[in-house]
């Protein structure tokens, strides 16, 4: 009901230290959804078409439109635990348990008009508007009670729960009102040991007890929710059990299927929370007319919900992402059919297949229900309507079709709805066969010099319609992306070529995306690129041949400086190979790896032998895998010949 307050799991949440007030109004460009960390009440203003939601953790009251979009907020409502609207909808009252006060907020502007202190350190907790006054509960275990705020003279009165044999309230009880009987207040204890509830008449100067229950029979798990039932002397407890109080005592009067909490629309429709579901029941019905799936497995589903005053929709706070999001549940009186579609997983193009399914509803569907089937494929990407299908008496249906195109084919079946049912749509996919394409890329395994511009040619065999091929180049190494080099139609011979700058080993991929009768195809070719290597020699006193071989000549105590330049890659090393000439043959003396600098250079000083007549040679090598990376192919530099003369 529109003035009932919420029982939250955070009823004893920490109090907040700041009472600062701020009002924020969202601009038209903002489309944020109302989200709260912990629910602190929810109420709907039918005149303004606004939904107000309390955020207990943030100390805020949020305003949203009927779509659930945030329109504004007011902060400084510390530990807000409940909300209620005045009968004219102009004033929103918020129970601020964190500051022990009631805030009166202008429902149109969200400005705080007044704050009323409640002289207790435990409350106010739950709040309602009835008989022209604001009613609230407060207190702790064994000392709960009822209080009131009279907006006319701004007086706050405590200890208002009627005295009598019932023994008072165990704690800060739940409250609920019904606009059809504006002078009644339902009171429900939340303690597991009492199961106490009451209906109180607040039309007079002092509240009068209309009915009382104090454990005469057991409710499963105690009272966690209570609603006055419009048009009948009943309450709905925990969203399931109906109890009559016509003779001053509560007696079982029927039940809905198991639930945890509910709200009742002015026309008697019951919106019941059961885990992650919200079900809508007509008065005293055994089957829901509509069920909404809210939340997911492992969440508490819907924490609170309220009907719009015109019974057109339900507003629910649904757990999601660590908070609670305001969702709007529309068309509550329309039953939602269940529709299934079952098509074969695979089929042959051009051959007939059969699609089957069923449509069912908890509210009987009209006789001869018509369903519309649509096929979507590569030839008809926007869908092609097929012949309408009539469901049998049990809701089952079937139809045949011959798919003209291959690939993923979707069969969708739709029900247009009627006066008592929503629309329903379902679909299934079929993998329809296509002819295999032939696609190749040349030059697989070839090795090229660093930076060579190499043309790669892709060849596409016969296809139905599509003759377009993409050529991609993916260089080795995680720092370079796979890049589209060329896309276009193949020539009359089925060929298309693209040039790749071979600075690294590269995977060249040709991609054919297929058509309605030819399957997609991918072909790859891996080509390899060497690195650039050069070595300069310095500190020699001349260059001269010995025999036919050119040597760098050094004095016997000179240390040659050998500087290698190599294509740079992060953490790359060169292998320095050294050989000595002896007995007419070259003998390996040493091989070591040295880091290449970011400038692509590595300078090595070779210690002179200190004696004359020594011949040596060196070279720099990049070794795939051993030089610190694998983005190029193994490359040997040229030998440099050294001679120490004297």
Phi and psi in degrees as a GROMACS rama.xvg file:
@    title "Ramachandran Plot"
@    xaxis  label "Phi"
@    yaxis  label "Psi"
@TYPE xy
-75.7375  -12.1466  UNK-2
-116.811  6.44819  UNK-3
-80.3792  140.622  UNK-4
-93.0512  166.233  UNK-5
-100.617  135.957  UNK-6
-89.4907  116.066  UNK-7
-110.859  156.587  UNK-8
-71.4605  -10.8566  UNK-9
-104.98  33.7111  UNK-10
-61.3788  -26.3539  UNK-11
-112.225  36.2509  UNK-12
-65.4333  161.756  UNK-13
-63.5542  148.357  UNK-14
-84.12  155.517  UNK-15
-102.078  150.404  UNK-16
-91.6559  -15.7335  UNK-17
-109.174  134.486  UNK-18
-109.994  17.4523  UNK-19
-63.7906  143.276  UNK-20
-112.39  134.894  UNK-21
-146.628  146.608  UNK-22
-117.726  128.184  UNK-23
-121.8  128.386  UNK-24
-112.452  124.836  UNK-25
-77.0519  137.895  UNK-26
-74.4855  169.365  UNK-27
-65.1441  -26.3752  UNK-28
-74.3554  -21.1331  UNK-29
-78.1178  130.617  UNK-30
-122.244  27.7211  UNK-31
-66.1755  145.3  UNK-32
-88.9907  147.03  UNK-33
-69.7624  121.193  UNK-34
-133.493  134.965  UNK-35
-124.315  153.026  UNK-36
-77.9172  -41.5512  UNK-37
-145.071  124.613  UNK-38
-61.6804  136.486  UNK-39
-131.204  43.8419  UNK-40
107.288  150.795  UNK-41
-147.851  136.736  UNK-42
-150.281  151.086  UNK-43
-120.116  129.816  UNK-44
-101.863  106.803  UNK-45
-69.855  -32.4341  UNK-46
-67.4962  -44.5016  UNK-47
-87.5372  -9.1985  UNK-48
52.2737  52.2789  UNK-49
-125.414  149.822  UNK-50
-115.516  126.678  UNK-51
-106.838  132.28  UNK-52
-131.024  131.76  UNK-53
-91.3591  139.138  UNK-54
-112.91  100.958  UNK-55
-62.6587  -41.8778  UNK-56
-65.49  -44.5971  UNK-57
-83.8636  -13.1503  UNK-58
67.3095  41.1302  UNK-59
-128.928  157.848  UNK-60
-119.337  124.03  UNK-61
-101.647  146.432  UNK-62
-115.615  137.607  UNK-63
-136.524  157.006  UNK-64
-84.5613  -177.159  UNK-65
-69.4746  -11.0612  UNK-66
-87.3361  -8.75159  UNK-67
94.9947  0.340716  UNK-68
-76.9021  136.281  UNK-69
-67.5411  129.175  UNK-70
-113.771  -14.7684  UNK-71
172.277  174.654  UNK-72
-158.742  160.093  UNK-73
-132.085  129.72  UNK-74
-105.394  -179.41  UNK-75
83.7633  13.6836  UNK-76
-102.604  80.6817  UNK-77
-65.3552  126.236  UNK-78
60.5248  38.0859  UNK-79
-56.0131  128.716  UNK-80
-124.544  -7.97312  UNK-81
-168.268  154.33  UNK-82
-132.791  148.249  UNK-83
-150.852  148.959  UNK-84
-108.15  145.059  UNK-85
-65.5091  162.032  UNK-86
-59.1833  -32.5752  UNK-87
-87.0159  -1.72971  UNK-88
73.9454  6.89536  UNK-89
-83.5423  -27.2545  UNK-90
-122.88  131.743  UNK-91
-103.408  125.786  UNK-92
-105.199  131.293  UNK-93
-121.553  128.038  UNK-94
-80.7895  112.467  UNK-95
-101.871  86.0526  UNK-96
-66.3966  -28.1356  UNK-97
-68.1291  -25.1539  UNK-98
-118.651  8.64073  UNK-99
53.0322  56.9951  UNK-100
-155.109  167.991  UNK-101
-115.129  126.925  UNK-102
-99.1846  129.755  UNK-103
-98.4283  117.937  UNK-104
-116.828  135.787  UNK-105
-67.8183  117.146  UNK-106
-65.5122  -25.2756  UNK-107
-84.3809  -40.8383  UNK-108
-104.486  -14.8984  UNK-109
67.265  15.2452  UNK-110
-79.7915  139.912  UNK-111
-78.6164  118.697  UNK-112
-86.3433  -33.8755  UNK-113
-163.46  158.96  UNK-114
-127.943  132.971  UNK-115
-118.573  117.831  UNK-116
-72.0793  138.978  UNK-117
-113.778  116.014  UNK-118
-78.5048  70.4932  UNK-119
-151.253  153.14  UNK-120
-98.8803  6.24855  UNK-121
-132.958  79.5932  UNK-122
135.536  -176.47  UNK-123
-71.5973  148.373  UNK-124
-103.423  -65.6911  UNK-125
-109.363  152.091  UNK-126
-144.922  146.537  UNK-127
-154.222  160.888  UNK-128
-118.606  121.744  UNK-129
-155.966  145.181  UNK-130
60.319  28.5965  UNK-131
80.3035  5.90444  UNK-132
-128.58  161.71  UNK-133
-93.3681  125.31  UNK-134
-111.705  142.81  UNK-135
-147.621  155.992  UNK-136
-111.234  154.784  UNK-137
-155.053  178.385  UNK-138
100.251  179.225  UNK-139
-123.119  -170.588  UNK-140
-54.5425  126.691  UNK-141
76.2757  -4.15567  UNK-142
-133.11  33.1394  UNK-143
-72.1587  159.547  UNK-144
-162.903  179.207  UNK-145
-114.53  135.834  UNK-146
-126.827  168.913  UNK-147
-142.269  153.595  UNK-148
-125.234  122.377  UNK-149
-95.587  108.563  UNK-150
-62.8147  -22.2568  UNK-151
-68.3928  -50.4969  UNK-152
-108.477  4.25866  UNK-153
59.2084  33.6705  UNK-154
-96.9973  143.277  UNK-155
-112.905  126.632  UNK-156
-121.14  137.215  UNK-157
-108.955  171.541  UNK-158
63.1423  42.1244  UNK-159
-94.6417  -6.08642  UNK-160
-68.403  133.116  UNK-161
-57.53  134.63  UNK-162
-75.4498  149.883  UNK-163
166.155  -168.803  UNK-164
-69.756  -10.895  UNK-165
-70.0864  -20.1742  UNK-166
86.3522  10.3188  UNK-167
81.479  -168.493  UNK-168
-98.0232  143.316  UNK-169
-76.3899  -32.6229  UNK-170
-164.256  -165.726  UNK-171
-72.5993  96.5814  UNK-172
-78.2213  164.026  UNK-173
-72.0152  152.9  UNK-174
-130.161  149.901  UNK-175
-151.98  148.848  UNK-176
-131.052  168.235  UNK-177
-136.959  120.428  UNK-178
-57.6225  -24.8618  UNK-179
-73.9546  -20.8758  UNK-180
-131.69  77.8534  UNK-181
-65.2397  -9.58442  UNK-182
-100.706  5.87477  UNK-183
-106.162  147.16  UNK-184
-132.388  122.698  UNK-185
-90.6879  137.626  UNK-186
-125.952  127.802  UNK-187
-133.166  124.427  UNK-188
-73.591  146.034  UNK-189
-102.294  -2.57764  UNK-190
-72.4656  136.823  UNK-191
-69.9972  -18.7623  UNK-192
-93.1748  -5.3907  UNK-193
-116.225  -38.8701  UNK-194
52.9044  33.1593  UNK-195
-87.4085  140.186  UNK-196
-152.268  160.394  UNK-197
-152.325  159.605  UNK-198
-119.093  126.66  UNK-199
-120.082  133.499  UNK-200
-89.4068  118.173  UNK-201
-114.476  23.3739  UNK-202
-77.7371  -23.9048  UNK-203
-91.5499  -168.339  UNK-204
-71.6758  -28.6482  UNK-205
-130.504  144.186  UNK-206
-62.897  142.243  UNK-207
-122.899  139.381  UNK-208
-77.2486  122  UNK-209
-92.9491  -39.7825  UNK-210
-153.575  152.783  UNK-211
-146.074  140.61  UNK-212
-135.7  130.724  UNK-213
-137.317  66.6362  UNK-214
79.3333  23.3481  UNK-215
-65.865  -27.9507  UNK-216
-147.168  164.325  UNK-217
-97.6167  134.04  UNK-218
-101.02  138.096  UNK-219
-64.6757  112.793  UNK-220
77.8536  11.9415  UNK-221
81.1286  -172.294  UNK-222
-99.2967  122.976  UNK-223
-118.855  -3.6752  UNK-224
-164.891  143.646  UNK-225
-145.935  138.943  UNK-226
-136.228  136.547  UNK-227
-75.3378  137.772  UNK-228
-93.6728  121.387  UNK-229
-62.1938  137.253  UNK-230
77.7366  6.84091  UNK-231
-152.171  146.643  UNK-232
-77.6635  68.7759  UNK-233
-139.104  159.434  UNK-234
-123.817  151.387  UNK-235
-107.428  121.084  UNK-236
-108.859  129.287  UNK-237
57.0216  27.2856  UNK-238
72.1991  4.83972  UNK-239
-133.515  -46.7164  UNK-240
-93.7764  124.233  UNK-241
-94.4182  131.272  UNK-242
-127.307  130.654  UNK-243
-88.9042  142.144  UNK-244
-125.178  24.8024  UNK-245
-59.5511  -33.5759  UNK-246
-103.561  19.3654  UNK-247
89.7041  -7.41075  UNK-248
-124.831  154.41  UNK-249
-89.3668  130.427  UNK-250
-133.255  143.026  UNK-251
-59.6652  132.453  UNK-252
-128.829  13.4888  UNK-253
131.437  176.801  UNK-254
-157.385  151.841  UNK-255
-96.644  165.084  UNK-256
-56.2214  159.353  UNK-257
-51.1361  135.779  UNK-258
-150.405  -179.307  UNK-259
-113.709  -35.0129  UNK-260
-158.236  167.77  UNK-261
-157.579  172.689  UNK-262
-142.625  146.276  UNK-263
-115.878  129.097  UNK-264
-75.4975  159.912  UNK-265
-55.8132  -27.5987  UNK-266
-88.8738  6.9611  UNK-267
95.0497  -7.95239  UNK-268
-63.1923  137.359  UNK-269
-107.306  123.486  UNK-270
-101.773  113.061  UNK-271
-112.519  135.979  UNK-272
-95.2736  126.792  UNK-273
-135.72  93.4993  UNK-274
64.5913  -121.6  UNK-275
-90.2342  7.38436  UNK-276
-111.597  150.144  UNK-277
-121.051  120.666  UNK-278
-114.934  141.698  UNK-279
-108.807  125.213  UNK-280
-116.737  141.968  UNK-281
-74.8682  157.429  UNK-282
-51.8126  125.861  UNK-283
66.3958  12.0146  UNK-284
-78.1447  152.563  UNK-285
-92.7106  -23.1434  UNK-286
-116.922  140.512  UNK-287
-71.8294  146.742  UNK-288
-83.266  -23.9749  UNK-289
-152.786  140.57  UNK-290
-130.747  130.317  UNK-291
-110.534  138.814  UNK-292
-93.2639  112.24  UNK-293
-118.758  138.642  UNK-294
75.6211  -178.54  UNK-295
-133.459  171.798  UNK-296
-58.5819  135.717  UNK-297
94.2586  -4.41474  UNK-298
-112.655  166.713  UNK-299
-83.6904  1.88576  UNK-300
72.6236  -120.085  UNK-301
-100.156  122.168  UNK-302
-84.3243  -30.3409  UNK-303
-161.024  154.917  UNK-304
-153.46  155.223  UNK-305
-144.989  144.331  UNK-306
-80.496  148.609  UNK-307
-68.3349  145.741  UNK-308
-57.2128  -25.8153  UNK-309
-90.9285  9.40669  UNK-310
62.6076  19.1349  UNK-311
-83.8494  -20.228  UNK-312
-162.81  168.887  UNK-313
-121.73  140.612  UNK-314
-111.486  125.967  UNK-315
-127.65  140.193  UNK-316
-95.9958  109.806  UNK-317
-110.012  130.862  UNK-318
-66.0834  130.428  UNK-319
-163.479  129.521  UNK-320
60.2628  35.2207  UNK-321
84.0586  0.470888  UNK-322
-137.859  -161.723  UNK-323
-130.912  123.842  UNK-324
-103.955  137.763  UNK-325
-78.8627  121.885  UNK-326
-119.637  146.24  UNK-327
-104.89  124.158  UNK-328
-106.207  110.596  UNK-329
-99.1059  169.659  UNK-330
49.3696  53.8897  UNK-331
-66.974  -20.901  UNK-332
-94.6131  -0.42368  UNK-333
-95.3134  125.523  UNK-334
-73.2059  138.146  UNK-335
-98.2923  109.211  UNK-336
-67.548  157.523  UNK-337
-105.048  123.412  UNK-338
-122.261  131.435  UNK-339
-121.455  150.896  UNK-340
-133.269  128.58  UNK-341
-128.381  108.683  UNK-342
-112.33  156.89  UNK-343
-62.7081  148.301  UNK-344
-69.0851  -32.7793  UNK-345
-134.234  157.35  UNK-346
-157.997  161.551  UNK-347
-97.0624  130.616  UNK-348
-60.2946  136.642  UNK-349
84.6459  0.189731  UNK-350
-116.358  146.357  UNK-351
-68.2249  140.808  UNK-352
-130.557  165.359  UNK-353
-121.278  131.604  UNK-354
-109.923  133.035  UNK-355
-124.739  166.894  UNK-356
177.666  -171.649  UNK-357
-155.031  145.53  UNK-358
-122.088  128.464  UNK-359
-135.61  160.961  UNK-360
-156.605  149.121  UNK-361
-73.2803  -21.3186  UNK-362
-103.547  122.956  UNK-363
-52.3413  138.325  UNK-364
-82.8046  157.716  UNK-365
-62.6144  151.718  UNK-366
-65.337  140.36  UNK-367
70.6311  36.118  UNK-368
-56.3266  127.997  UNK-369
-95.1535  137.683  UNK-370
-123.972  142.547  UNK-371
-106.673  123.867  UNK-372
-100.933  142.588  UNK-373
-135.509  137.852  UNK-374
-109.349  129.588  UNK-375
-119.574  125.547  UNK-376
-149.415  -172.7  UNK-377
-65.4074  -27.7224  UNK-378
-81.6372  -26.9381  UNK-379
-131.29  72.0537  UNK-380
-65.344  -22.9982  UNK-381
-91.6531  2.25677  UNK-382
93.1745  142.932  UNK-383
-123.961  120.77  UNK-384
-67.8889  133.129  UNK-385
-101.937  179.612  UNK-386
-63.4166  137.679  UNK-387
-61.0248  147.308  UNK-388
-116.539  139.473  UNK-389
-103.682  124.924  UNK-390
-74.2941  147.254  UNK-391
-75.1042  177.915  UNK-392
-60.5552  -32.6498  UNK-393
-87.3738  4.58696  UNK-394
90.7108  -8.0536  UNK-395
-76.8892  156.352  UNK-396
-153.749  164.239  UNK-397
-158.749  155.431  UNK-398
-153.623  159.466  UNK-399
-112.175  155.986  UNK-400
-156.592  151.716  UNK-401
-114.483  104.149  UNK-402
-68.9084  122.074  UNK-403
-81.8483  -17.5673  UNK-404
-121.637  149.618  UNK-405
-92.7167  -173.942  UNK-406
89.5886  -161.039  UNK-407
-75.4853  117.111  UNK-408
-114.114  128.004  UNK-409
-106.493  129.064  UNK-410
-107.768  115.671  UNK-411
-109.986  137.159  UNK-412
-120.901  133.115  UNK-413
-129.801  141.955  UNK-414
-111.468  128.64  UNK-415
-77.355  -8.26699  UNK-416
84.3701  171.725  UNK-417
-152.372  -164.871  UNK-418
-65.0225  -21.9936  UNK-419
-121.56  4.43657  UNK-420
-134.899  147.139  UNK-421
-77.9928  170.197  UNK-422
-70.3259  160.787  UNK-423
-146.547  139.498  UNK-424
-139.048  139.725  UNK-425
-148.591  159.165  UNK-426
-150.699  164.733  UNK-427
-147.352  154.919  UNK-428
-113.317  146.877  UNK-429
-124.258  132.948  UNK-430
-90.7251  101.207  UNK-431
-92.6347  136.436  UNK-432
-64.2227  151.305  UNK-433
-138.333  157.367  UNK-434
-68.0266  139.884  UNK-435
-71.8665  139.205  UNK-436
-93.6755  154.644  UNK-437
-107.753  125.678  UNK-438
-146.024  131.162  UNK-439
-136.295  159.176  UNK-440
-131.462  133.966  UNK-441
-84.2927  176.462  UNK-442
69.5167  26.3751  UNK-443
-66.5333  131.169  UNK-444
83.8302  -1.78505  UNK-445
-73.8992  150.408  UNK-446
-117.322  135.322  UNK-447
-130.92  157.149  UNK-448
-66.5893  155.473  UNK-449
-60.8658  127.405  UNK-450
82.3566  6.6669  UNK-451
-66.7784  138.926  UNK-452
-89.6039  107.294  UNK-453
-112.215  123.26  UNK-454
-81.8553  127.482  UNK-455
-108.94  138.885  UNK-456
-119.644  127.371  UNK-457
-100.934  141.683  UNK-458
-121.232  127.059  UNK-459
-111.827  128.808  UNK-460
-79.1611  -167.034  UNK-461
-62.4599  142.524  UNK-462
-139.926  176.33  UNK-463
-77.8852  -63.8079  UNK-464
-129.253  -49.2706  UNK-465
-71.8813  127.441  UNK-466
-123.017  19.8417  UNK-467
-94.7119  135.77  UNK-468
-129.309  140.014  UNK-469
-102.88  144.073  UNK-470
-119.849  123.293  UNK-471
-115.86  146.086  UNK-472
-122.102  122.729  UNK-473
-119.905  97.2347  UNK-474
-68.6703  148.284  UNK-475
-61.8281  150.387  UNK-476
102.921  136.938  UNK-477
-74.7261  -6.6197  UNK-478
-89.7532  -5.69732  UNK-479
-118.255  131.881  UNK-480
-82.022  159.826  UNK-481
-68.6581  124.268  UNK-482
-121.318  134.502  UNK-483
-73.6357  117.452  UNK-484
-90.3098  -39.9731  UNK-485
-159.225  146.591  UNK-486
-139.215  139.201  UNK-487
174.226  175.939  UNK-488
-82.1146  142.395  UNK-489
-70.3375  158.93  UNK-490
-78.895  -174.33  UNK-491
-62.6388  -21.0643  UNK-492
-89.8316  -2.56053  UNK-493
87.1387  16.2289  UNK-494
-109.798  150.172  UNK-495
-145.907  138.205  UNK-496
-124.548  151.604  UNK-497
-146.38  145.034  UNK-498
-97.929  133.45  UNK-499
-118.503  133.375  UNK-500
-81.7834  106.797  UNK-501
-87.0677  78.9329  UNK-502
-96.4444  -14.1841  UNK-503
-141.699  163.743  UNK-504
-56.209  137.256  UNK-505
-140.581  136.499  UNK-506
-96.01  116.884  UNK-507
-100.078  123.088  UNK-508
-119.636  132.103  UNK-509
-103.567  132.536  UNK-510
-123.009  122.923  UNK-511
-114.236  122.566  UNK-512
-87.6882  -0.26096  UNK-513
81.6713  177.185  UNK-514
-147.036  -165.25  UNK-515
-64.2166  -22.1702  UNK-516
-124.634  -8.15907  UNK-517
-118.531  131.362  UNK-518
-74.5712  152.642  UNK-519
-62.0278  157.284  UNK-520
-150.291  143.653  UNK-521
-129.432  136.744  UNK-522
-131.52  144.645  UNK-523
-128.41  150.216  UNK-524
-138.785  128.543  UNK-525
-106.481  118.796  UNK-526
-115.554  157.371  UNK-527
-121.556  148.467  UNK-528
-127.395  134.753  UNK-529
-78.9185  169.912  UNK-530
-95.2058  163.016  UNK-531
-85.1366  128.354  UNK-532
-133.632  132.284  UNK-533
-147.745  148.374  UNK-534
-129.41  129.581  UNK-535
-105.738  145.274  UNK-536
-115.934  137.42  UNK-537
-139.028  169.717  UNK-538
78.2532  10.1752  UNK-539
-84.8754  158.156  UNK-540
-102.205  -12.4894  UNK-541
-166.78  167.669  UNK-542
-120.511  128.991  UNK-543
-157.495  153.668  UNK-544
-83.5229  146.356  UNK-545
-117.916  108.45  UNK-546
70.6445  -126.833  UNK-547
-100.884  1.80539  UNK-548
-100.249  127.003  UNK-549
-75.646  131.536  UNK-550
-120.255  154.296  UNK-551
-94.5892  126.017  UNK-552
-99.7689  135.036  UNK-553
-131.718  153.306  UNK-554
-71.7844  152.344  UNK-555
-63.5631  -21.1881  UNK-556
-103.805  12.4341  UNK-557
-89.9106  137.762  UNK-558
-99.7711  107.933  UNK-559
-63.2978  145.55  UNK-560
-106.466  119.659  UNK-561
-114.966  110.922  UNK-562
-110.142  117.501  UNK-563
-100.541  133.576  UNK-564
-110.338  126.901  UNK-565
-139.725  148.78  UNK-566
-53.2257  126.798  UNK-567
-81.2876  141.599  UNK-568
-150.171  146.721  UNK-569
-54.0053  130.415  UNK-570
63.681  20.9658  UNK-571
-76.2909  145.643  UNK-572
-127.204  149.887  UNK-573
-98.8521  146.697  UNK-574
-96.2147  120.939  UNK-575
-93.8736  112.611  UNK-576
-103.428  130.657  UNK-577
-126.793  132.384  UNK-578
-130.749  148.116  UNK-579
-116.236  140.333  UNK-580
-89.1816  123.467  UNK-581
-154.44  134.588  UNK-582
63.3173  28.972  UNK-583
78.9788  8.30617  UNK-584
-133.704  158.159  UNK-585
-91.8094  132.303  UNK-586
-121.646  131.669  UNK-587
-67.1444  127.103  UNK-588
-102.268  -37.5767  UNK-589
-169.257  151.029  UNK-590
-140.035  123.582  UNK-591
-136.281  154.652  UNK-592
-100.565  135.831  UNK-593
-130.048  138.847  UNK-594
-67.345  138.475  UNK-595
-87.6947  128.691  UNK-596
-71.4582  168.214  UNK-597
-63.6484  -18.1394  UNK-598
-85.2976  3.68639  UNK-599
80.255  16.6926  UNK-600
-121.931  152.159  UNK-601
-142.569  113.598  UNK-602
-104.416  126.704  UNK-603
-123.752  129.445  UNK-604
-96.9581  122.848  UNK-605
-99.6731  119.659  UNK-606
-66.1414  129.131  UNK-607
-64.2837  153.519  UNK-608
-77.0143  -20.6618  UNK-609
79.1549  8.13155  UNK-610
-142.82  157.818  UNK-611
-93.1116  163.915  UNK-612
82.163  14.4239  UNK-613
-93.2331  129.701  UNK-614
-112.294  137.658  UNK-615
-144.897  162.731  UNK-616
-144.09  151.475  UNK-617
-138.995  158.17  UNK-618
-151.661  157.298  UNK-619
-105.983  139.791  UNK-620
-134.135  138.369  UNK-621
-99.4983  125.343  UNK-622
-114.095  116.159  UNK-623
-55.6833  124.318  UNK-624
90.7769  -41.0862  UNK-625
-90.1266  -20.1572  UNK-626
-89.2282  15.7409  UNK-627
101.739  -7.97365  UNK-628
-158.894  176.658  UNK-629
-132.484  27.4596  UNK-630
-87.2375  -6.57836  UNK-631
-132.98  170.195  UNK-632
-90.7814  151.842  UNK-633
-54.1901  130.54  UNK-634
-136.33  128.919  UNK-635
-102.769  133.773  UNK-636
-79.5606  172.167  UNK-637
-76.2959  146.922  UNK-638
-67.9315  140.139  UNK-639
-113.964  126.755  UNK-640
-100.904  132.468  UNK-641
-123.374  141.281  UNK-642
-139.974  127.684  UNK-643
-100.483  114.856  UNK-644
-89.9183  -46.3923  UNK-645
